[in-house]
Amino acid sequence: MLALAATLATATVAAADQQYAVSGSDVYQIGTHELATSVVYSGSQRLSISRQGASTRYSARVDYTRADQSGNARGIALFSAAMDAAGEQRDQTDRDPNYLTVLNQPFSVQLDGPTLSDISHLNGRLPFDFPSLMTGGTLHGYLSRGSTGIVDGKRVIGVTFDATGTMRGPLPDRPAIALDGRMTMHGIAYYEIDNALLLALDATLRIAGTIDDAHKQTPVTIVYKRTIRANNSARQEALRSQ
């Protein structure tokens, strides 16, 4: 989560589960184009929200397909977390190694009303630092107010983010690769204006650097992309057609 977490707190709990469509890709370029590999993800997600005393519990499940050069495989990602009244998130279950759940992203799943109001009146850029969950490094960047619009029939306001940081050491998903390079992240998150729930996210993390292989430095480029979109309307249409 962002270093802004101290300002992010739970808002009014949604009355029903939130549905999302999820997609993403991981592209690894090591040395020449002949060594490029890619993984593509697509699936559906359900976010459940409930109260636990003074805390709010969020539980996400993604049913997805993972496709690469060897074929397709089905998977399930699970993530749950509790957020207290001060906006501090405590992860409870993390079975989401591919970072597909809405709870395992660089933005809070829900804001409080004052924070959403602050964003709507934000002029210029706001500095922030946060850990990159995928790489274990730290990113430093800026937030800014994005455009307003409609996502899944609901009014939303956007928050854009740009950040950079250094990357030194093994990648969590490929521990055999020890990388020395630089990270850049760009994206936009859209929050529902009525209840401050995250309804859409586009995020891209790019890592460029080198690895030492038999005393030779080999260039490496890795690009992670994730897209999450609310799609309750599509689910309701499917239910009516059954």
Helices and strands as residue ranges (DSSP letters): G 3-7, E 18-30, G 33-35, E 37-52, E 55-68, E 71-83, E 89-95, H 113-120, E 125-131, E 138-151, E 154-171, E 174-192, E 198-213, E 216-230, H 232-241
